[in-house]
Amino acid sequence: MTSMQQLTFIKPKQFEWHEVPAATIENAGEAIVRPLAVTRCDLDLYMASGMYPMKGPFAFGHEIAGEVVEIGDGVTGFVPGDRVIVPFQINCGSCDNCRRGWTNACTTVEPFAAYGFAPTGDRKWGGGLSDLVNVPFADAMLVKIPDNVSITSAAAISDNAGDGYRTVAEPLAQRPGADILIVGGLAQSVGLFSVQAARALGAGRIVYRDYDADRLAKAKALGAEAIQTQYGPDLRATEEFPIVVEAAGLPDALVFALRSTQPCGICSGVSAGMSNQTNIPLRSMYMKGITYTISRVHARAEIDHLLDCAHCGSITPDEVITRSVPFSQAADAMMDPDIKIVFERD
């Protein structure tokens, strides 16, 4: 194959299928993967609509699961035919940051190197909605999919499901059985994956707040107490929780989440919202001794933990997926309002 098809983001609300040079092995440690399922990241919807501005053109799609079709001479852990998860962030596995588990900050590649986003350096990493993708550090990046885990669940594990998992896993390790509040919104599937993880990891009461009826219904089906909530600057906390997840991406929701965090509690943010700045109640946080964390997920570092849960059946990412769409219809369906779309190879 000398050329391949690639779904390309041109500008908000415009995608095109382009014929581009096929991904090939360039170094001994690389592998070529054929994507079989690509789930739509929550952020993809907002890039597609223009709420989160990005400048095209660039290859789209980054929550990838597929099949190894070719390996370089230096790859030892995989063979053609293996079903694999491809973490969306590029990471070498051997730099100091990668060895610490900080795989979102690999120092071997340019900052923020990832599939499915505008390039931040000289190399274009490609996107999952393509015939093939190059995996530059195959032994470090790729993860084999157990036979009892679906290819669609595996795709979600590459990013959003892992993001939801990390918001509750470490706090629950510190406070086993604690009650959890999840403030849902724009990070629509991540908040629901947090519900799944909280249930699997033995949280006490799981409360999910949101303004969207479909997400509230999904959260209830996943085992949470669902409470309809309209976020606003005057919304006061009705109760406080030791662990809070802010998955709304809205300034008023962030303030509400912090107000709802118990003294010496932990609040985890999953996004920076749609603006570079927001106001937070620092004095109140200081007086209460709240720990607030905000970070991109360390995608590769979280996959093993989450895959263990998926393998034993305590977490099933497919429960969050609301619609399946063939690759060939991805351009038309990218802005559909579904909670979690999976694009599957035709």
Protein Blocks (a to p, Z undefined) as FASTA:
>chain_A
ZZdcddddfbghiacdddddddddfbfkbccdddfbdcddfklmmmmnomagcdddddeh
jbdcdddfbdcfklmkbcehiacdddfbdcehlamklmnopamlcfkbcehiaehiacfb
fbdgbjfkbfbdcdfblmlmpccddfklcfklmmmmmmmmmmmmmmmmmmmmmmghiacd
ddddjkmmlmmmmmmmmmmnopabdddddfbfklmmmmmmnopacddddddfklccfbdc
fbdcdfkopaklmmmmmmmpcehiacddfbebjbfbdcddfklmmmnopacddddddfkl
mmmmmmmmmmnopacfklmpgbdcdfklmmmmmmpcbfbdcdddZZ
